[in-house]
Amino acid sequence: MRSLLSVVAVVLGVLISPSRTLPNGAPESVCDTMLPKHGNNIPPLTTASPFRITPGTSVIGSGQQLQVEIESFPTNVVYKGFMIQARNRYPPYQVLGRFEQTDEGAIKLINCGGQDSTATHTNTQTKKDLALEWVAPDNFVGEIVFNGTIAQDYAQFWVGIESTPVKVVASGQPPSVVGISTTRRVPTTTTVPPYVAPTAVKGETVDPIYQGCGDTKGCFGFPEGCVETRNCRAVVATVVQGERYIFEMKSGYNRPAYIAVGLSTDGKMGDDSVIECVPEQGTVNAYASWTFSGPYGVSRQGIAQNFIKLVQQSYVDGVIHCTVERDAVTTVKGQRFDLINEKYHLLLATGSSADSTHVSYHDIGRHVTGVPLALAEVGPVQGNSKLFLRLHGAFMLTAWIGTASLGILLARYFRQTWVGSKLCGKDQWFAWHRFLMVLTWLLTMAGFVIIFVEIGGWSQVDNPHAILGVVTTVLCFLQPIGAYFRPHPGTKRRPLFNWLHWLGGNLAHIIAIVAIFFAVKLQKAELPEWLDFILVAFVAFHVFMHLIFSIGGCVSERRNSQRVTSFPMADMTPSRNSMSSGDRKQDAAFSGFRKVMLFFYIIIILAFVVALVVITVLAPIEDTYESIRKQIMN
């Protein structure tokens, strides 16, 4: 009978023991390892933890108090046990500071290298979003991280959960005492205010996704430089914990329909493995997808979904925020992605449209890292150079707003100005017209080649800018060839050449201006919508000046009782009574007025060109201006 009772007792002990989780909290013997002494050598879980340790601020003064929360994602996940301590972020990694004991029924404080330096649980009741109060040491200046072990139950626990770093700076202020709650709460105001760095703006809050960027995680976003200013339109943070590769993404600019990050071997779209976060019916879902060429460049069809795991998500006021864990080594579409040993470009994109099988074009924004990255290496992340893109815009604006506009004006209205004055053996108007149009040709050809090198082929964007640009370039290319083979003045084919040359030049100019208007709508150009008003002002000014010169030509014709010799096709229908421009020995009437108006035109056109080129080269100009303003203020 006694042996039977012993057997029953052993069986009951085995069955019952897994349901308990160190009811009295962690002992001091595990201060270094933070490893629970659960039976049967149960190992800690290596999957993504649903819990996070969140400090209330990223900077405090020595001796000051900081609230630390243990949060769960999703928010309904509970746990039974925990152990948390603050350690020096750098060697010798000693335990630092102390926790406040205000409710013995909720926490127990133990000594791990210092008095009350570690907090643990006192019972196995379920807990959620617990808040603790930690006091920084008086004699320490540097960075600390909170390190924790959290047990969901006896057999499921995570070890080594780290917070973002907290900087401890010199401060002589004493800490205050604030209670502890077992429910999530908003941090309360204490008698000792949180430390604020001298350069911080009063009332400014820092998005947690930027905390630790460049120190504990890699961060990449657009527009360029936004991670430093912490105002990205879209941003991705990569965290590597052992063989866990975690991607945290966030975007709220223009209420996007998705945010996605891709892994690319060449930095260009095509054959890339992508993680998408898409809001659907008030929640955010994560999908694995693949990039293809064509109008629907990203698709989930035929892509396995079992190598990614959505850890955290939120969708509030149009802002997408998600955290996704990806397997370290995967094979997608026959291509192996080894995040441990290989380097990849990050492709970050957001767009305004998505459906059940794919996300649409990244019309809100897209950026690519300049070099392939080893995701485990933490440091500054730079985007790919946009030099060619900016040069293309600068060349085309200079050519068609500046040199082409001036060259056409000279040829039309200044044939009878500076009569008898030569430049390089040619009439002044012709020499300058030829110089300006050759410069237009060179800038256009250079801009055309540059953009093809930048894009690597034909643009897939649903915008007529590309086709209009090609038409402009073809017309521009043919103009000097036709001019080289022009018939001599007085021959029967000369009027036909004049008409064709005039038509080709003006048509190229008009199409080029229209193409520039469409360029403002291109996402990659990052141009402000108000740039349209500057372009409209240019067109109005250009037309107005043509009207002024035309009226002046009519008055000059009446004064000289002959046809307007400034019209470029003046010899198209020659008559015996008319005089060719070569027969004139002096300037046409009102040449002084034309010269003054030409000077005025050059100054205004130069201002337009400079303004448009600056806005294009420094795009996005609003962010660049704000960055410069902050640097000046600081």
C-alpha positions in Angstrom: 0.0 0.0 0.0 2.8 2.4 0.9 4.6 1.6 -2.4 1.4 2.3 -4.3 1.0 5.7 -2.6 4.6 6.5 -3.5 4.0 5.8 -7.2 0.9 8.0 -7.2 2.8 10.8 -5.5 5.5 10.7 -8.1 3.0 10.6 -11.0 1.1 13.5 -9.5 4.3 15.5 -9.0 5.3 15.0 -12.7 1.8 16.0 -13.9 1.5 19.0 -11.6 5.1 20.5 -11.9 4.8 21.9 -15.4 1.9 24.2 -14.3 3.9 26.2 -11.9 6.3 29.0 -12.7 8.7 29.6 -9.8 5.9 31.0 -7.6 8.2 33.1 -5.5 10.2 34.7 -8.3 13.7 34.2 -9.5 16.5 33.4 -7.0 19.7 35.4 -6.7 21.6 32.3 -8.0 20.5 33.1 -11.5 21.5 36.8 -11.5 24.1 36.2 -14.2 22.3 33.8 -16.5 18.8 35.0 -15.9 17.8 31.4 -16.8 14.8 30.0 -14.9 15.6 26.8 -13.0 12.7 24.9 -14.5 12.7 21.1 -14.3 13.9 18.7 -16.9 16.3 21.3 -18.4 13.6 23.0 -20.4 15.4 25.4 -22.8 14.3 28.9 -23.5 12.3 29.7 -26.6 14.1 31.1 -29.6 11.0 32.3 -31.5 10.0 35.9 -31.5 8.9 37.1 -28.1 5.5 38.7 -27.8 6.8 40.8 -25.0 8.9 44.0 -25.1 10.7 46.0 -22.4 10.0 49.7 -23.0 11.8 52.5 -21.1 9.8 55.7 -20.7 12.6 57.9 -22.2 15.9 57.5 -23.9 17.9 59.9 -21.7 17.8 60.5 -17.9 20.1 62.1 -15.4 22.1 60.1 -12.8 20.1 59.5 -9.7 16.8 60.1 -11.5 13.9 57.8 -11.8 12.7 56.1 -15.0 9.5 54.2 -15.7 10.0 50.8 -17.4 7.1 48.8 -18.9 6.8 45.2 -19.8 4.4 45.3 -22.8 2.9 42.5 -24.8 2.1 42.4 -28.5 -0.6 41.5 -29.3 -1.9 43.3 -26.2 -4.0 40.4 -25.0 -1.0 38.2 -24.3 -0.4 37.6 -20.6 2.5 36.1 -18.6 3.2 34.7 -15.2 6.8 35.4 -14.3 9.5 37.9 -15.1 13.0 39.0 -14.1 14.4 42.3 -15.2 17.6 44.3 -14.5 19.6 47.2 -16.0 23.1 46.5 -17.2 25.9 48.6 -18.6 25.7 48.4 -22.4 29.4 48.0 -22.6 32.0 45.9 -20.8 32.1 44.8 -18.0 28.2 44.7 -18.4 27.6 45.1 -14.7 24.2 45.4 -13.2 23.4 49.0 -12.4 20.8 51.0 -10.5 18.0 49.9 -8.3 14.2 49.3 -8.5 11.7 50.9 -6.2 9.6 48.7 -3.9 6.2 50.2 -3.4 3.9 47.1 -3.6 5.3 43.9 -2.1 2.4 42.0 -3.5 3.4 42.7 -7.0 7.2 42.5 -7.2 10.1 41.3 -5.3 13.5 42.9 -5.4 16.7 40.9 -5.2 20.3 41.8 -5.0 22.3 41.1 -8.2 25.6 43.0 -7.6 23.7 45.8 -5.9 20.9 46.5 -3.5 17.5 45.9 -5.1 19.1 45.9 -8.5 16.8 43.3 -10.0 13.0 43.0 -10.0 11.1 39.7 -10.2 7.5 38.4 -9.6 6.1 37.3 -6.3 3.3 35.0 -7.6 2.2 33.2 -10.7 -1.0 35.2 -11.3 -1.4 36.3 -14.9 0.1 39.8 -15.6 -0.1 42.2 -18.5 1.6 45.5 -19.2 3.4 45.8 -15.9 5.1 49.1 -15.0 8.2 49.3 -12.9 10.2 52.2 -11.5 14.0 52.2 -11.8 16.5 54.6 -10.3 19.8 55.4 -12.1 23.0 55.2 -10.0 24.4 58.4 -8.7 28.0 57.7 -9.8 27.4 56.3 -13.3 27.4 58.1 -16.7 27.0 56.1 -19.8 24.4 53.9 -21.6 22.4 51.1 -20.1 19.9 48.5 -21.4 17.2 46.6 -19.6 17.6 42.9 -19.9 14.8 40.6 -19.0 13.4 37.0 -18.8 9.7 36.6 -19.2 7.8 33.3 -18.6 4.4 32.9 -20.2 4.1 29.6 -18.3 6.3 26.9 -16.9 7.5 25.5 -20.3 7.4 28.7 -22.4 9.8 31.5 -21.5 12.2 33.9 -23.3 15.6 34.9 -22.0 17.6 38.0 -23.0 14.8 40.3 -24.0 16.5 43.7 -24.4 15.2 47.2 -24.4 16.4 50.1 -26.5 19.5 51.8 -24.9 19.0 54.6 -22.3 21.7 57.2 -21.9 22.5 58.2 -18.3 24.0 61.7 -18.0 25.4 63.7 -15.1 22.7 65.1 -12.8 22.7 66.1 -9.2 18.9 65.9 -8.8 17.6 63.3 -6.3 15.0 60.7 -7.5 11.4 60.7 -6.4 9.1 57.8 -5.5 6.2 56.7 -7.7 4.1 53.7 -7.2 3.9 50.5 -9.3 0.9 49.2 -11.1 0.0 45.8 -12.5 -2.0 47.4 -15.3 -0.7 49.5 -18.1 -0.8 53.2 -17.3 0.4 56.5 -18.7 3.6 57.6 -17.0 2.9 60.0 -14.2 4.6 63.3 -13.4 7.2 63.0 -10.6 8.9 65.6 -8.5 12.0 65.1 -10.6 11.3 65.9 -14.2 12.8 63.5 -16.9 16.2 64.6 -18.2 15.9 66.6 -21.4 19.0 67.0 -23.6 20.0 70.6 -24.2 19.3 70.4 -27.9 15.8 68.9 -27.5 12.8 71.0 -28.5 10.3 71.6 -25.6 7.3 69.3 -26.0 9.0 67.2 -28.8 8.3 63.5 -28.7 10.5 60.9 -30.3 9.0 58.0 -32.2 10.3 54.8 -30.6 11.2 53.3 -34.0 14.1 55.7 -34.2 15.5 54.9 -30.8 18.7 52.9 -31.2 19.1 53.7 -34.9 22.8 53.2 -35.8 23.6 51.8 -32.3 21.5 48.7 -31.7 19.7 48.5 -35.1 20.0 49.6 -38.7 17.5 52.2 -39.9 16.7 53.2 -43.4 14.0 55.5 -44.7 13.1 58.2 -47.2 13.6 61.0 -48.0 17.4 60.8 -47.6 18.6 62.0 -44.2 15.2 61.5 -42.5 16.4 59.0 -39.9 18.7 61.7 -38.4 15.8 64.2 -38.3 13.3 61.5 -37.3 10.6 62.5 -39.7 10.7 59.8 -42.4 7.8 59.3 -44.8 8.6 55.6 -44.5 11.2 53.8 -42.4 12.4 50.3 -41.8 14.5 49.2 -38.8 16.3 45.9 -38.8 17.2 44.1 -35.6 19.2 40.8 -35.4 18.9 38.7 -32.3 20.9 35.5 -32.9 19.3 34.0 -35.9 16.2 36.1 -35.6 15.9 38.8 -38.2 13.3 41.3 -37.3 12.0 44.1 -39.7 10.0 46.9 -38.1 8.3 49.2 -40.7 6.3 52.4 -40.3 4.6 54.9 -42.7 1.8 57.4 -42.4 2.6 59.8 -45.2 -0.4 60.3 -47.5 -2.3 57.4 -45.7 -0.5 54.6 -47.6 -2.3 51.4 -48.6 0.9 49.4 -47.8 4.5 49.6 -46.8 7.0 47.0 -48.0 10.7 46.1 -47.8 12.5 43.9 -50.3 15.8 42.1 -50.3 17.7 42.7 -53.6 21.0 41.4 -54.8 21.4 44.2 -57.4 19.5 47.2 -56.0 17.0 47.1 -58.8 13.5 45.8 -58.9 13.1 42.2 -60.2 13.6 38.8 -58.5 13.5 40.2 -55.0 12.0 38.8 -51.9 9.5 41.2 -50.3 7.7 41.6 -46.9 4.5 43.6 -47.2 2.4 45.1 -44.4 -1.1 45.9 -45.6 -4.0 47.3 -43.5 -7.1 45.3 -44.1 -10.4 45.9 -42.2 -8.7 47.9 -39.4 -5.8 45.5 -38.8 -2.4 45.1 -40.5 -1.5 41.8 -42.1 2.0 40.7 -43.3 2.6 38.9 -46.6 5.6 37.5 -48.4 5.7 38.4 -52.1 8.0 38.6 -55.1 9.0 41.3 -57.5 8.4 40.9 -61.3 8.8 43.3 -64.2 5.7 44.8 -65.6 2.8 47.0 -64.3 2.0 44.6 -61.5 5.6 44.3 -60.3 4.9 42.7 -56.9 2.8 39.6 -56.4 2.0 37.1 -53.6 0.7 34.4 -55.9 2.8 31.2 -55.6 4.8 32.5 -52.7 5.0 30.5 -49.5 4.0 32.5 -46.4 5.5 30.3 -43.7 8.9 31.9 -43.4 7.6 35.2 -42.0 5.8 35.9 -38.8 3.9 39.1 -37.8 5.0 40.0 -34.3 3.3 43.3 -33.8 1.0 45.6 -35.8 -1.1 48.7 -35.5 -3.1 50.9 -37.8 -4.1 54.2 -36.3 -5.0 57.4 -38.1 -3.7 56.1 -41.4 -0.3 55.1 -40.0 0.9 51.6 -40.7 3.2 50.1 -38.1 4.3 46.5 -38.1 7.1 44.2 -36.9 7.8 41.1 -38.8 10.2 38.3 -38.1 11.8 36.5 -41.1 13.7 33.2 -41.2 17.4 33.6 -41.5 17.7 31.3 -44.5 14.9 30.8 -47.0 14.4 29.7 -50.6 11.9 31.8 -52.7 11.2 31.2 -56.4 14.3 28.9 -56.5 16.6 31.7 -55.1 18.3 31.2 -51.8 18.3 34.2 -49.3 20.9 33.7 -46.6 20.7 36.7 -44.2 23.5 35.3 -42.1 26.2 35.1 -44.7 25.1 37.3 -47.6 24.5 41.0 -48.1 21.5 42.5 -49.7 20.1 45.9 -50.8 17.0 47.0 -49.0 14.2 48.2 -51.2 11.7 50.3 -49.2 8.4 51.4 -50.8 4.9 52.7 -50.0 2.0 53.1 -52.3 -1.7 54.2 -52.3 -3.2 51.0 -53.7 -3.2 47.3 -52.9 -5.6 44.3 -53.4 -5.8 40.7 -52.4 -2.9 39.4 -54.5 -0.5 42.3 -54.9 0.5 45.8 -54.1 0.4 48.4 -56.8 3.0 50.9 -57.9 5.0 52.7 -55.2 3.5 56.1 -56.0 4.1 57.5 -52.5 7.8 56.7 -52.3 10.6 54.3 -52.9 14.2 54.2 -51.8 17.1 51.8 -52.2 20.2 51.4 -50.0 23.3 52.5 -51.8 25.3 49.4 -51.0 24.3 45.8 -50.1 24.1 45.4 -46.3 24.9 42.6 -43.8 21.9 43.0 -41.6 23.7 42.0 -38.5 26.1 44.9 -38.9 24.7 48.0 -37.2 25.6 51.4 -38.4 24.5 54.4 -40.6 22.6 53.3 -43.7 22.7 55.5 -46.8 20.4 55.4 -49.8 21.5 54.9 -53.4 22.8 58.0 -55.1 20.3 60.1 -57.0 23.0 62.1 -58.8 22.1 61.0 -62.3 18.4 61.6 -61.6 19.1 65.2 -60.4 21.5 65.8 -63.3 18.9 64.7 -65.8 16.4 67.2 -64.3 18.9 70.0 -64.2 20.1 69.5 -67.8 16.6 69.3 -69.2 15.4 72.4 -67.3 18.5 74.4 -68.4 18.0 73.3 -72.0 14.3 73.9 -72.5 13.5 76.6 -70.0 16.7 78.5 -70.6 18.8 78.0 -73.7 16.1 76.9 -76.1 13.7 79.7 -75.1 16.4 82.3 -75.6 17.7 80.8 -78.9 14.2 80.7 -80.5 13.6 84.3 -79.4 16.8 85.5 -81.0 16.1 83.8 -84.3 12.6 85.2 -84.5 13.0 88.8 -83.5 16.6 89.9 -83.8 17.6 89.3 -87.4 17.6 93.1 -88.0 19.4 94.0 -84.8 23.2 94.5 -84.5 23.3 94.7 -88.3 26.9 94.7 -89.6 28.3 93.3 -86.3 29.9 89.9 -86.7 30.8 87.1 -84.3 33.0 84.3 -85.6 32.3 85.5 -89.1 28.5 85.3 -88.7 25.7 87.8 -87.9 25.3 88.3 -84.1 21.8 86.9 -84.0 22.8 83.8 -85.9 26.0 83.2 -83.9 24.2 83.3 -80.6 21.2 81.3 -81.9 23.5 78.6 -83.1 25.5 78.6 -79.8 22.4 78.3 -77.7 20.8 75.6 -79.8 24.0 73.5 -79.9 24.1 73.9 -76.1 20.4 72.8 -76.0 21.2 69.7 -78.1 24.2 68.7 -75.9 22.3 69.1 -72.7 19.3 67.2 -74.1 21.4 64.3 -75.3 23.3 64.1 -72.0 20.1 64.1 -70.0 18.6 61.4 -72.2 21.6 59.1 -71.8 21.9 59.8 -68.1 18.3 58.8 -67.3 18.5 55.6 -69.2 21.6 54.7 -67.3 19.8 55.5 -64.0 16.7 53.6 -64.8 18.3 50.8 -66.7 15.6 50.6 -69.3 12.2 51.9 -70.2 10.2 53.4 -67.3 7.3 51.4 -66.0 5.6 54.4 -64.5 2.1 55.3 -65.7 3.0 58.8 -66.7 3.5 60.3 -70.3 6.7 62.1 -69.2 8.9 59.3 -70.7 7.3 59.2 -74.1 7.1 63.0 -74.3 10.8 63.1 -73.4 11.7 60.7 -76.2 9.7 62.7 -78.8 11.5 65.8 -77.7 14.9 64.2 -77.9 14.2 62.8 -81.4 13.1 66.2 -82.7 16.0 67.9 -81.0 18.5 65.4 -82.5 17.2 66.0 -86.0 17.3 69.8 -85.9 21.1 70.3 -86.3 21.2 67.6 -89.0 18.5 69.4 -91.0 20.2 72.8 -90.4 23.5 71.4 -91.8 21.8 70.4 -95.1 19.7 73.5 -95.4 19.3 74.9 -99.0 20.9 78.2 -99.9 18.8 81.4 -99.5 16.8 82.2 -102.6 16.5 78.6 -103.8 13.0 77.1 -104.3 13.4 74.6 -101.4 14.5 77.2 -98.9 11.0 78.2 -97.8 10.1 74.5 -97.2 13.2 74.2 -95.0 12.3 77.3 -93.1 8.9 76.0 -92.3 10.1 72.5 -91.3 13.0 74.0 -89.2 10.6 76.4 -87.5 8.0 73.7 -86.9 10.5 71.1 -85.5 12.1 73.6 -83.1 8.9 75.0 -81.8 7.2 71.6 -81.5 10.2 70.2 -79.6 10.1 73.3 -77.3 6.3 72.9 -76.6 6.5 69.1 -76.0 9.5 69.6 -73.7 7.6 72.1 -71.5 4.6 69.7 -71.3 7.0 66.9 -70.4 8.4 69.0 -67.5 4.8 69.6 -66.2 4.3 65.8 -66.1 7.7 65.3 -64.4 6.3 67.2 -61.3 3.9 64.2 -60.9 6.7 61.6 -60.8 7.2 60.1 -57.4 10.9 59.5 -58.0 11.5 63.2 -58.8 10.2 64.2 -55.3 9.1 67.6 -56.6 6.5 69.8 -54.8 3.1 70.2 -56.4 3.4 74.0 -56.2 6.2 73.8 -58.8 3.4 73.8 -61.3 2.7 77.4 -60.5 6.3 78.4 -61.3 6.1 76.6 -64.6 2.8 78.3 -65.4 4.4 81.7 -64.5 7.3 80.9 -67.0 4.9 80.0 -69.8 2.9 83.2 -69.2 6.0 85.3 -69.1 7.4 83.6 -72.3 4.2 84.2 -74.2 3.9 87.7 -73.0 7.4 88.6 -74.2 6.7 87.0 -77.6 3.6 89.2 -77.8 5.6 92.4 -76.9 8.2 91.6 -79.5 5.6 90.8 -82.2 3.8 94.1 -81.5 7.2 95.9 -81.7 7.9 94.2 -85.0 4.6 95.4 -86.4 5.4 99.0 -85.4 8.8 98.6 -86.9 7.4 97.4 -90.1 5.1 100.3 -90.4 7.9 102.7 -89.7 10.0 101.2 -92.5 7.1 100.4 -94.8 8.1 96.8 -95.2 7.3 93.3 -93.9 8.4 92.2 -90.4 11.9 91.0 -91.0 12.2 89.5 -87.6 9.7 86.7 -88.6 11.9 83.7 -89.4 10.1 82.7 -92.6 10.3 86.2 -94.1 11.7 84.8 -97.3 9.2 82.0 -97.7 7.2 84.0 -100.3 9.7 86.4 -101.8 8.6 89.3 -103.8 10.5 91.7 -106.0 9.6 94.6 -103.8 10.7 93.0 -100.5 14.2 93.3 -99.3 16.1 90.4 -97.8 17.8 90.8 -94.5 21.1 90.8 -96.2 20.2 94.0 -98.1 19.8 96.0 -94.9 22.6 98.3 -93.9 21.3 99.4 -90.5 19.2 98.1 -87.6 15.4 98.1 -88.0 13.5 100.7 -86.1 13.2 100.4 -82.3 16.3 98.2 -82.0 17.2 99.9 -78.7 13.8 98.9 -77.3 14.4 95.3 -78.4 17.8 95.2 -76.8 16.4 96.5 -73.4 13.6 93.9 -73.5 16.0 91.2 -74.4 18.1 92.1 -71.4 15.0 92.0 -69.2 14.0 88.6 -70.7 17.5 87.1 -70.1 17.4 88.2 -66.4 13.9 86.7 -65.8 14.6 83.5 -67.6 17.9 83.1 -65.7 15.9 83.5 -62.4 13.4 80.8 -63.6 16.2 78.4 -64.5 18.1 78.9 -61.2 15.0 78.4 -59.1 13.8 75.3 -61.0 17.3 73.7 -60.9 17.7 74.3 -57.2 14.3 72.9 -56.4 15.1 69.8 -58.5 18.6 69.2 -57.3 17.7 69.6 -53.6 14.5 67.7 -53.8 12.5 67.1 -51.7 13.0 70.9 -51.2 10.7 71.2 -48.2 12.7 68.6 -46.2 16.0 70.1 -47.3 14.9 73.5 -46.2 13.7 72.2 -42.9 17.0 70.4 -42.3 19.0 73.4 -43.1 16.8 75.6 -40.9 17.3 73.2 -38.0 21.0 73.1 -38.5 21.2 76.9 -38.5 19.0 77.2 -35.3 21.1 74.6 -33.5 
